Amino acid sequence: MILITGGTCQDKKEFAKKEFLITDADIVSGKNVHDVKDISGYKVVSDYEYIVRHDLENGVDPETEYKALRESNPDIIIIANEVGCGIIPMEESENTFREETGSIMCIAARDADAVYKVVCGIAKKIK
């Protein structure tokens, strides 16, 4: 598994496409697909933070869902925005979302064969 992270609109998907010879057809967005079964046919899941949000809003454990994805597709490339930077949200649900997403990304980073951080379109391998 590979994890690619960084801020919003930093060309994380473009990096994945160039570095790993991925096409748009290989990528599914967490904005549109939330079920692990629907992700299994893809090489890349982008916007993973939306899957975590969907899980929390629907009473599903995000860690269990992440583990199911990892088990069903051990070669998946996960792309996620960093959500823990900036102003701490006043709404408890938003704070919970940030904490859960951060926790899942820490687990994913430990599991990953490689981790990249992309800033301004430039990727740095950090693991």
Secondary structure, DSSP 8 states (H G I E B T S, - for coil): -EEEEESTTS-HHHHHHHHHT--GGGEEETTT---HHHHTT-SEEE-HHHHHHHHHHTT--HHHHHHHHHHH-TT-EEEEE--SSSS--SSHHHHHHHHHHHHHHHHHHHH-SEEEEEETTEEEE--
